[in-house]
Amino acid sequence: MRKSSLALVAIILLWPWFSDAVTHQPSPPLKSQTPAGAKLVVRISLDSSPETRHTPGVHVVVCRPEVVQQIQAVRKTGSIIAQQSGAYRALLSDIPFMEGKAAEAAVANMVTDENDRCTFEQLSAGSYVLFATYHDRTEAGYWMLPITLKNGKKTAVTLSRKNLTEYAKDK
């Protein structure tokens, strides 16, 4: 009985090591459960003439599509000001309110760097509106562009004078 007790103790002590050696198999590599997000690269390209010099720090917002109607409603109020002060002053007065509406519907937002660029990483695929504004002493404008992002894909958008949604120049 002494031998069987000794054998039983040995099995109990060695069982964890023995069972790992026999049954342990390396796990297959885990696949990512989250799909690769979409990447959005935004570049602002305005001509560099002295009167339209552009400075970095433009606030760029990726918004849900329903923001378009809300921003358009804000711009309708600017038409009253435009009759009295001109289109440039009206747009300048509306920009903060438009930016506020965009911020309320924001999925992501960034500020452009010293090279007038910003990169959004890991956005969900889908349809969005890209919103940004700019203004200086003599000009103002904004972009409100529809974009579609796809998982694992990079989308590049250049915001320029050619694709401004609205533009106004001071008299």
C-alpha positions in Angstrom: 0.0 0.0 0.0 2.9 2.2 0.6 4.0 2.0 -3.1 0.5 2.9 -4.3 0.3 5.9 -1.9 3.7 7.1 -3.1 2.6 6.6 -6.8 -0.6 8.5 -6.1 1.2 11.4 -4.5 3.7 11.5 -7.5 0.8 11.6 -9.9 -1.0 14.4 -8.0 2.2 16.5 -7.9 3.2 15.9 -11.5 -0.3 16.0 -13.0 -0.3 19.7 -13.9 3.0 19.4 -15.7 2.2 16.1 -17.4 -1.3 17.3 -18.5 0.2 20.5 -20.0 2.9 18.6 -21.9 0.3 16.1 -23.3 -2.7 18.4 -24.0 -1.2 21.8 -24.5 -1.2 22.9 -28.1 -0.4 26.3 -29.3 -3.4 28.5 -30.0 -3.9 29.7 -33.5 -3.2 33.4 -34.0 -6.2 35.5 -33.1 -7.9 37.4 -35.9 -8.8 41.0 -35.2 -12.5 41.2 -34.3 -12.7 44.8 -35.4 -12.4 45.5 -39.1 -9.7 47.9 -40.2 -11.2 51.4 -40.1 -11.3 53.9 -42.8 -8.6 56.6 -43.2 -9.4 60.1 -44.3 -6.6 62.6 -45.4 -7.7 66.2 -45.8 -5.5 68.8 -47.4 -6.4 72.5 -47.8 -4.9 74.1 -50.9 -5.7 77.8 -51.5 -3.6 79.9 -53.7 -0.9 81.8 -51.9 -1.3 85.3 -53.2 -0.7 87.9 -50.5 -4.3 88.9 -50.2 -5.5 85.3 -49.8 -2.7 84.0 -47.6 -3.9 81.0 -45.7 -2.8 80.1 -42.1 -2.9 76.6 -40.6 -5.3 75.8 -37.9 -8.5 75.2 -39.9 -11.0 73.2 -38.0 -12.2 70.2 -40.1 -15.2 68.2 -39.0 -16.5 64.8 -40.2 -20.3 65.0 -39.6 -23.4 62.9 -39.9 -25.2 63.7 -43.2 -28.3 65.3 -41.5 -26.2 68.3 -40.6 -26.5 69.7 -44.1 -30.1 70.8 -43.6 -29.2 72.4 -40.2 -26.3 74.4 -41.7 -28.4 75.5 -44.6 -31.0 76.8 -42.2 -28.4 78.9 -40.5 -27.3 80.3 -43.8 -30.9 81.4 -44.6 -30.7 83.8 -41.7 -27.5 85.3 -43.2 -29.5 86.5 -46.2 -31.0 89.3 -44.1 -27.6 90.5 -43.0 -26.3 90.2 -46.6 -29.0 92.7 -47.8 -27.6 95.3 -45.3 -23.9 94.5 -45.0 -23.0 92.4 -48.0 -22.4 88.7 -48.6 -18.9 88.7 -47.0 -20.1 90.1 -43.7 -23.1 87.9 -43.7 -21.0 84.8 -44.2 -18.6 85.9 -41.5 -21.4 86.4 -39.0 -22.9 82.9 -39.8 -19.6 80.9 -39.7 -19.6 80.5 -35.9 -23.2 79.2 -35.9 -22.5 76.9 -38.8 -19.4 75.5 -37.1 -21.6 74.9 -34.0 -24.1 72.9 -36.0 -21.3 70.8 -37.5 -19.8 70.2 -34.1 -23.2 68.9 -32.8 -23.2 66.3 -35.6 -19.5 65.5 -35.4 -18.2 62.0 -35.7 -14.6 63.3 -35.6 -12.8 66.6 -35.8 -9.3 67.9 -36.1 -7.3 71.0 -36.8 -5.0 71.2 -39.8 -1.3 71.3 -39.1 1.4 73.7 -40.4 1.2 72.0 -43.8 -2.6 72.6 -44.0 -3.3 68.8 -43.6 -5.0 66.5 -41.1 -5.5 62.8 -41.1 -8.4 61.0 -39.5 -7.7 57.3 -38.6 -10.0 54.4 -37.8 -13.3 56.0 -38.9 -16.2 53.8 -39.4 -17.2 53.1 -43.0 -20.2 55.1 -44.2 -21.5 58.3 -45.7 -20.5 61.6 -44.1 -20.3 65.3 -44.7 -16.9 67.0 -44.5 -17.3 70.5 -43.1 -14.6 73.3 -42.8 -14.5 77.0 -43.0 -11.9 79.7 -43.7 -11.8 83.4 -43.7 -9.3 86.2 -43.8 -9.5 90.0 -44.1 -11.1 89.9 -47.6 -12.5 86.5 -48.2 -14.6 83.9 -46.5 -15.9 80.5 -47.5 -16.9 77.0 -46.4 -16.9 73.5 -47.6 -19.7 71.0 -47.0 -18.8 68.0 -49.1 -20.4 64.6 -49.1 -17.8 61.8 -48.7 -18.1 58.0 -48.5 -15.5 56.0 -46.5 -14.8 52.3 -46.9 -13.1 50.0 -44.3 -9.5 49.5 -44.9 -9.3 52.2 -47.6 -7.7 55.6 -47.6 -9.8 58.5 -48.9 -8.0 61.8 -49.8 -9.8 65.0 -50.1 -8.3 68.4 -51.2 -10.3 71.4 -50.1 -9.7 74.2 -52.6 -11.4 77.3 -54.0 -12.8 75.0 -56.8 -14.9 72.9 -54.4 -16.0 75.6 -51.9 -19.7 75.2 -51.1 -20.0 79.0 -50.7 -17.6 81.9 -51.1 -17.8 85.6 -50.5 -15.3 88.4 -51.1 -15.4 91.8 -49.3 -16.1 94.8 -51.4 
